[in-house]
Amino acid sequence: MQTVVLIWIGLMSLWSFATMGYDKQQAKKKGRRVPEKKLWTLALLGGGIGSYLGMQTFRHKTRHTSFRIGFLLLALAYGVLILYLLGLRIPGTPII
């Protein structure tokens, strides 16, 4: 089960990263954009890390506070989940 969740997060992060890049490209060309609801959905369904990295890499949606904070928090949450699933402990946290 752990492997499935890790693969899911990885695939969703890749999809989210690519979608951020595509949306930035469309914004530059004044083409058809990806709805913000879809960007949030991808991030919430496991792509938080990819969404945040895509936002930083493509310099996209960085002026929107909700995206900056929300994607960062999701990336951190999924990062902690990955560490937990891998059996790694964050220093200073209690053992559960």
Residue pairs with C-beta under 8 A, 6 or more apart in sequence:
2 85
2 86
5 81
5 85
6 82
6 85
6 86
8 46
9 46
9 47
9 49
9 78
9 81
9 82
11 46
12 42
12 45
12 46
12 47
12 50
13 46
13 47
13 48
13 49
13 50
13 51
13 53
13 78
14 47
14 50
15 42
15 47
15 50
16 39
16 42
16 43
16 47
16 48
16 49
16 50
16 51
16 54
17 47
17 50
17 51
17 53
17 54
17 57
18 50
18 54
19 34
19 38
19 39
19 42
19 54
20 39
20 50
20 51
20 54
20 55
20 57
20 58
20 60
20 61
21 54
21 57
21 58
21 60
22 34
23 33
23 34
23 39
23 60
24 58
24 59
24 60
25 31
26 32
26 33
26 34
27 33
27 60
39 51
39 61
39 67
40 70
42 50
42 51
43 50
43 51
43 52
43 70
43 71
43 74
44 74
46 78
48 71
48 73
48 74
48 75
48 77
48 78
49 74
49 75
49 78
49 79
51 71
51 74
51 75
52 71
52 72
52 74
52 75
53 75
54 60
55 61
55 62
55 67
55 68
55 71
56 62
61 67
61 68
61 71
62 68
80 90
83 89
83 90
89 95
